[in-house]
Amino acid sequence: MQPSCWTRWSVYEYMKHRFVRTGRVPNKSELLEELPDIDQTELIEGMAEFRLILGDWPIAGGDRSCSPR
């Protein structure tokens, strides 16, 4: 099996673009759908990186689903 081409930066960039376009943070299920075969460590670290940048920014609808849990 080949390693995944997706990295934590793929996750971060997807989350950033999705948030800018919609005001909503994608959840883990959406990320897994968009970035198939991503290593779980890369996924979690990308989500954490996005959360560090986002901080306490107000999110439409109260969606704070970028928690890796």
C-alpha positions in Angstrom: 0.0 0.0 0.0 1.3 3.4 -0.9 1.5 6.1 1.7 -1.1 8.8 1.6 -0.2 12.1 -0.2 -2.3 14.0 2.3 -0.5 15.8 5.1 -1.4 18.0 8.1 -1.1 21.0 5.8 -3.7 19.5 3.4 -6.0 19.3 6.4 -5.2 22.9 7.5 -5.7 24.3 4.0 -9.0 22.5 3.4 -10.3 23.7 6.8 -9.1 27.2 6.2 -10.7 27.5 2.7 -13.9 25.9 4.0 -14.1 28.3 6.9 -13.5 31.3 4.8 -16.1 30.3 2.2 -18.8 29.2 4.7 -18.0 30.5 8.2 -18.2 26.9 9.3 -15.5 24.5 10.5 -15.6 21.1 8.8 -15.9 18.1 11.2 -13.7 15.0 11.2 -16.2 13.1 9.0 -16.1 15.7 6.3 -12.3 15.8 6.4 -12.1 12.0 6.1 -14.4 12.2 3.1 -12.4 14.9 1.4 -9.0 13.5 2.3 -9.3 9.8 1.9 -6.5 7.5 3.2 -5.0 10.3 5.4 -2.9 9.1 8.3 -4.8 9.7 11.6 -1.8 11.5 13.1 -1.6 13.9 10.1 -5.4 14.5 10.4 -5.3 15.3 14.1 -2.2 17.5 13.8 -3.8 19.5 10.9 -7.0 20.0 12.9 -4.9 21.2 15.9 -2.9 23.6 13.8 -6.1 25.1 12.4 -7.6 25.4 15.9 -4.4 27.3 17.0 -4.8 29.8 14.2 -8.6 30.1 14.6 -8.5 30.6 18.4 -11.7 32.1 19.7 -12.9 33.5 16.4 -16.7 33.5 16.3 -18.1 30.6 14.3 -21.4 30.7 12.5 -24.0 28.5 14.2 -21.7 27.8 17.1 -20.1 24.9 15.3 -16.8 24.2 17.0 -16.4 20.7 15.4 -12.8 20.9 14.6 -12.0 19.2 17.9 -10.1 16.0 17.1 -12.4 14.0 19.4 
